[in-house]
Amino acid sequence: MSLALQFGDGSSSEEMSALYYINVVQNYVKDTKGTLSKHPLDSGVRIGDHFTADNMTFQIKGVITSADITFAAYTTSFSATGQNNLQQTSPPMAIQIEDGESSLNKVLPDAIGQFLSPLEPTIIGETTEVVEYGISFSEFIEKMILEVIYNRETGVFRNSIVPVTLYEMEGNNYFKKAPYTNLVVTSFRVTETPDTGNGCHFDMTLEQTRAVELVRGEYPVDVGEETEDKGKADSTEEPVTEEEVEAAQVSQLKVLTTRDKRVNLPLHKEKDYSYSVVLDGVATEVRLFYTEASDGWFMDLKEEGADYFVRGMRIVPDYPMTLDYPTVPLKGYFLLESIGNSNHKFKEDAANLHKWFKFSFIRT
């Protein structure tokens, strides 16, 4: 099997784009896997109730060279993709050797031809300069990974990474199987030895990404403003007794005590994200992710650099989550609370959890 890599689509003059045919594929590995949530039970067994598919990865070990070892690199046309591979050109001329005999030697008998002056043998072959595409391929990948581009429209810098399309070749045909799209180069290594010559001997890892669409929306009415307006409407000018003042001070003290025990945690608009935070003295990695199949949110918890102690736990509002999990080394629980009167949004608009709820860890 042969492979071809298309970088970008050439639609933008500022975007890096190229198409390379891999002359030699030494090793090709496709890895498709996922993760099954595991929950321990008192009976000593584990159950799983949620499966998460990981991004597909591709590992390629190959050679890109201008040496005349792959005829298909010269003859395969990728024009249907919008651009052709850089190696596509006229195939090199086959080397021929003229034996030095003149045309008369071929028609005269040897008795006469022996008196003719002999000619030196002539070698006929390709005389044009060979462009080494292996070196340009290595430089292209390094530039794409390391270089940053200034976007004049947004006024910010961004990296030069472009999506990659992978074609699995069968001879000169790349249409028999749909290509793998939206790949990103995550690792690239070049090996040079006395035997490699000018070709590029490389190991590459690509990971397939999932594109999401960002949707703009309005945030709900600020709870503080809502409460402030309600307080103004209910206010009176009646005198306050000492007992009421004392009761208010005790209530305020309880609020401050609760705040000291509460750690506010962020909720983002992305459908799968994670962050690290110190909870009860433990460096904890929190991952929240949404699945359309169940129309719900789930949570993974692990100590940084250690194993998970919660995987795939469904998030529910107004419930002390993880309080009954013996595997969680945290003295406290996670709590999801609605903002104002938006508790019904948990079912009506579960995907936008960050708009309607606040998330925190309560130490006990």
C-alpha positions in Angstrom: 0.0 0.0 0.0 1.2 3.5 -0.8 0.1 6.7 1.0 -0.2 10.3 0.1 -0.5 13.3 2.4 -2.4 16.5 1.5 -1.7 19.5 3.8 -4.3 22.3 3.7 -6.3 23.0 0.5 -4.5 26.0 -0.9 -7.6 28.2 -0.5 -5.7 30.9 1.4 -2.4 32.5 0.3 -1.3 32.7 3.9 -2.0 29.0 4.6 0.6 26.4 4.1 -0.4 23.8 1.5 1.3 20.9 -0.3 0.7 17.3 -1.4 3.4 14.6 -1.0 3.5 11.1 -2.2 5.2 8.7 0.2 7.6 6.7 -2.0 8.2 3.9 0.6 5.8 3.0 3.4 7.8 0.9 5.9 5.2 0.7 8.6 1.6 1.9 8.8 -0.5 1.6 12.0 -4.1 2.8 12.5 -5.3 2.9 16.2 -9.0 3.1 17.0 -9.9 2.8 20.7 -12.2 4.2 23.4 -12.6 4.3 27.2 -15.2 2.5 29.2 -16.2 4.1 32.6 -15.6 1.9 35.6 -17.4 2.1 39.0 -16.5 0.0 42.0 -19.3 -1.7 43.9 -19.4 -3.0 47.5 -19.5 -6.6 46.1 -15.9 -6.1 44.9 -16.7 -5.9 41.2 -16.7 -3.0 38.7 -19.5 -1.9 36.3 -19.3 0.3 33.3 -22.2 2.6 32.1 -20.5 5.0 29.7 -18.2 4.6 26.7 -16.1 7.5 25.2 -14.5 7.1 21.8 -11.0 8.5 21.6 -9.6 10.2 18.5 -8.3 7.9 15.9 -4.5 8.0 15.5 -2.2 7.1 12.6 1.5 6.2 12.8 3.5 6.2 9.6 7.1 5.2 9.0 8.2 6.0 5.5 10.6 7.5 3.0 10.1 10.5 0.7 12.9 10.8 -2.0 13.5 11.9 -5.5 15.3 8.6 -6.3 13.6 6.7 -9.2 12.1 3.9 -7.0 8.4 4.6 -7.3 7.0 5.1 -10.8 3.5 5.9 -9.4 4.9 9.1 -7.8 5.5 10.5 -11.2 2.3 9.3 -13.0 -0.5 9.5 -10.4 -2.6 12.6 -10.8 -4.2 14.3 -7.8 -5.7 17.1 -9.7 -9.2 16.2 -8.6 -8.2 17.1 -5.0 -7.4 20.7 -6.1 -3.6 20.3 -6.2 -1.0 17.8 -7.4 1.8 16.0 -5.6 5.1 17.8 -5.8 6.8 14.8 -7.2 4.5 14.6 -10.2 6.6 15.3 -13.3 7.9 13.5 -16.4 9.5 10.2 -15.4 13.3 10.2 -15.7 14.7 8.9 -18.9 16.0 5.4 -18.8 19.8 5.1 -19.1 21.1 3.8 -22.4 24.6 2.9 -23.5 25.7 3.2 -27.1 28.3 0.6 -27.9 30.4 3.0 -30.1 29.8 1.1 -33.4 29.1 3.3 -36.4 26.2 2.6 -38.8 28.7 1.3 -41.3 30.0 -1.4 -38.9 26.5 -2.8 -38.8 26.2 -3.3 -42.6 29.8 -4.0 -43.7 31.4 -7.4 -43.1 33.9 -7.7 -40.3 36.7 -8.2 -42.8 36.2 -4.6 -44.0 34.8 -3.1 -40.8 38.0 -3.9 -38.9 39.8 -1.1 -40.7 37.3 1.6 -39.6 38.2 3.7 -36.6 36.4 2.5 -33.4 34.2 5.0 -31.4 34.0 5.4 -27.6 30.8 4.0 -26.0 28.3 6.8 -25.1 26.0 6.9 -22.0 22.6 8.5 -22.6 20.5 9.5 -19.6 18.7 12.2 -17.7 20.6 15.5 -17.7 18.2 17.8 -15.8 18.9 18.6 -12.2 17.1 16.4 -9.7 15.1 18.2 -7.0 15.3 16.4 -3.7 11.7 16.5 -2.3 12.7 14.6 0.9 14.5 17.6 2.2 11.7 20.0 1.3 9.2 17.6 3.1 11.2 17.7 6.3 11.5 21.5 6.2 7.8 21.9 5.4 6.7 19.9 8.5 9.1 21.7 10.8 7.9 25.1 9.6 4.2 24.0 9.9 4.7 22.9 13.5 7.0 25.7 14.8 6.2 28.8 12.8 3.5 31.3 13.9 1.4 33.5 11.5 0.1 37.0 12.2 -3.6 37.4 11.3 -4.2 40.9 10.2 -8.0 40.6 10.5 -8.0 39.6 14.2 -4.7 41.2 15.1 -3.4 38.1 16.9 -0.8 35.4 16.2 -1.7 31.8 15.5 0.3 28.7 14.7 0.8 27.3 11.2 -0.9 24.0 11.7 -3.2 23.0 8.8 -5.5 20.0 8.5 -4.1 16.9 6.8 -5.9 14.5 4.5 -4.5 11.0 4.2 -5.0 8.9 1.0 -4.6 5.2 1.0 -3.3 4.3 -2.5 -4.0 1.2 -4.4 -1.7 1.4 -7.4 -2.4 4.8 -9.0 -6.0 4.9 -7.6 -6.9 6.8 -4.4 -10.7 6.9 -5.0 -11.5 3.3 -4.0 -11.6 4.3 -0.3 -12.6 7.6 1.2 -9.7 9.5 2.6 -9.2 10.3 6.3 -9.7 14.0 6.8 -9.2 16.6 9.6 -5.9 15.1 10.8 -3.2 17.0 12.7 0.5 16.2 12.9 1.3 15.6 16.6 4.7 14.1 16.2 7.4 14.1 13.5 10.9 12.5 13.7 13.6 12.3 11.0 16.3 9.7 11.1 19.6 10.2 9.3 22.3 7.6 8.9 25.2 7.0 6.4 22.7 4.9 4.4 19.8 7.3 4.2 21.3 9.6 1.5 19.3 12.7 0.6 15.9 11.1 1.2 13.8 11.9 4.2 13.4 8.8 6.5 10.7 9.8 9.0 8.3 8.6 11.7 5.0 10.6 11.9 2.0 10.5 14.2 -1.3 12.0 13.2 -4.5 12.4 15.2 -8.0 12.8 13.8 -9.9 15.8 15.3 -13.6 16.5 15.6 -14.8 19.8 14.4 -17.5 21.6 16.4 -19.5 24.7 15.6 -19.5 27.6 18.0 -22.9 29.2 18.7 -23.3 32.6 20.3 -25.9 33.0 23.0 -27.0 35.4 25.7 -26.2 34.9 29.3 -29.1 34.7 31.8 -30.1 37.7 33.9 -27.5 38.3 36.6 -28.6 36.7 39.9 -27.2 39.6 41.9 -29.2 42.2 40.0 -32.4 40.1 40.2 -32.0 39.8 44.0 -31.2 43.5 44.4 -34.3 44.5 42.5 -36.5 42.2 44.6 -35.0 43.5 47.8 -35.8 47.1 46.8 -39.4 46.2 46.1 -39.8 44.5 49.4 -38.0 47.1 51.6 -39.9 49.0 54.3 -39.1 51.8 56.7 -40.2 49.8 59.8 -37.7 49.8 62.7 -35.6 46.7 63.2 -35.4 45.1 66.6 -32.2 44.0 68.3 -33.3 40.3 68.0 -33.6 40.7 64.2 -30.2 42.3 64.0 -28.6 39.5 66.0 -30.4 36.9 63.8 -29.1 38.6 60.7 -25.5 38.6 62.0 -25.7 34.9 62.8 -27.1 34.2 59.3 -24.3 36.2 57.7 -21.7 34.3 59.8 -23.1 31.0 58.4 -22.9 32.4 54.9 -19.2 33.3 55.4 -18.5 29.9 56.9 -20.0 28.2 53.9 -18.0 30.4 51.6 -14.8 29.4 53.3 -15.7 25.7 52.7 -16.8 26.2 49.1 -14.5 26.1 46.1 -16.1 27.5 43.0 -15.3 25.5 39.9 -15.7 26.8 36.3 -18.2 25.6 33.7 -17.3 26.2 30.1 -19.3 26.2 26.9 -17.2 23.5 25.3 -18.7 20.0 25.3 -15.5 18.3 26.6 -12.9 20.0 28.7 -10.7 19.5 31.8 -8.7 21.5 34.3 -6.6 21.0 37.4 -7.5 22.4 40.8 -6.4 21.7 44.4 -9.3 20.3 46.5 -8.9 19.4 50.1 -5.1 19.4 49.6 -5.2 17.1 46.7 -4.1 18.2 43.2 -7.2 17.0 41.3 -7.9 16.8 37.5 -11.5 17.4 36.7 -13.0 16.5 33.3 -16.5 17.3 32.3 -18.0 16.1 29.0 -21.4 16.1 27.3 -22.9 13.3 25.2 -25.8 13.8 22.8 -26.9 10.2 23.0 -27.9 10.6 26.7 -28.3 14.3 26.5 -26.4 14.6 29.8 -23.1 15.6 31.4 -20.6 13.3 33.0 -17.5 13.8 35.2 -14.1 12.1 35.5 -11.9 12.7 38.6 -8.3 11.7 39.1 -5.3 12.8 41.1 -2.6 14.3 38.9 -0.2 11.7 37.9 -2.3 8.9 39.4 -5.2 6.7 38.5 -8.9 7.8 38.2 -11.0 7.5 41.3 -14.2 8.5 39.4 -14.9 7.8 35.7 -18.1 8.6 33.8 -20.2 9.7 36.7 -23.4 11.4 35.6 -23.9 15.0 36.8 -27.2 15.8 38.5 -28.3 19.1 40.1 -28.9 19.7 43.8 -27.3 16.4 44.9 -24.0 15.9 46.9 -22.1 14.0 44.2 -19.2 11.7 45.2 -20.3 11.9 48.9 -21.0 8.1 48.8 -18.0 7.2 46.7 -15.4 5.4 49.0 -12.7 5.7 46.3 -12.7 9.5 46.4 -9.9 10.8 48.7 -11.6 14.2 49.2 -13.5 15.2 52.4 -16.5 16.8 50.7 -18.7 16.6 47.7 -19.4 18.3 44.3 -22.6 20.3 44.0 -24.4 21.6 40.9 -26.8 24.5 41.7 -29.1 26.4 39.4 -28.8 30.1 38.9 -32.0 31.8 39.9 -35.0 29.8 38.9 -33.3 28.0 36.0 -33.4 24.5 37.4 -35.8 23.4 34.6 -33.1 24.2 32.1 -31.2 21.0 33.1 -33.7 19.0 31.0 -34.7 21.7 28.4 -31.2 23.0 27.6 -28.7 20.5 29.1 -26.0 21.2 26.5 -25.6 24.7 27.8 -25.0 23.9 31.4 -22.6 26.9 31.8 -25.5 29.3 31.2 -27.9 28.1 33.9 -25.9 26.5 36.7 -22.9 27.0 38.9 -20.5 24.2 40.0 -18.6 24.0 43.2 -16.9 21.6 45.7 -18.1 21.8 49.3 -15.7 20.7 52.0 -17.2 18.8 54.9 
